[in-house]
């Protein structure tokens, strides 16, 4: 993907991110800052072709449904341990995507993030609805001026038995690694953007599986950028919107430098603005370690294309899926 040809969508996405952070500060509500929006902006605005097999109505419904589900789990079942709620949330999102015949993996983040943060305000799902709707309006405008390709959505549903087996494996691996992380309080090892990246990398024909080190590197660098940004706000007192602008610029440089425009990395950066902060570098360290675990798990435990010793780096690798996440 050419940085020069995509500079306007990148600039507009950056303005959107800064405006979202600014709105969160202005109204005094952290629920307005939804980190996954940076990922959605990458996949829906910056990349010429949408990163997920989903149309706009389904995108809006799935993202909002995920946000509502995560909040309801907090409000209605506060006694259920976090690891159990997270597993239920992952299974719920898998079911919704299969019913919709659509691939919108950021829904996982919308559902599990409020569980990790203990969100108890209906402002959160309302903000997700409004933010996703605004992204879709912008996407239509970009399509009309020829800055991105029209969505080519094709409903895709595997036979029930095959879909159940595929998602059961994903859910089992998720539980294997995420439950211990949540149970021991090491939440950053399994933050929602890493779960989205893991789920996308389990697709058999997902081309970034051929360059797993890039997937890990861009997520790890995003963790460092997020840590530096959070430290600038918390320790230096820098204005959050200004820091967000510099953080987004650094993220774009990382995406472009590694030639890996992986949407979940954007959410990793902004999530650092929201999570509990006990140590300046624990976020970057745990995200780096967690990214390694999730990338390796997707590559080793799931069938599909893999790098070989004969593979050579011949150019940029698109992170757009070659087939639905339901495969």
Secondary structure, DSSP 8 states (H G I E B T S, - for coil): --TTTTHHHHHHHHHHHHHHHHHHHHHT-GGG--THHHHHHIIIIISSS-SSS--HHHHHHHHHHHHHHHHHHHHH-TTS-HHHHHHHHHHHHHHHHHHHT---THHHHHHHHHHHHT---THHHHHHHHHHHHHHHHHHHHHHTTSS-----------HHHHHHHHHHHHHHHHHHHHHHHHTT-GGGG-HHHHHHHHHHTSTT-GGGGGHHHHHHHHHHHHHHHHHHHHHHHTT---HHHHHHHHHHHHHHHHHHHT---HHHHHHHHHTTTS--SSTTHHHHHHHHHHHHHHHHHHHHS-S----TT----S----S-SS-TT-
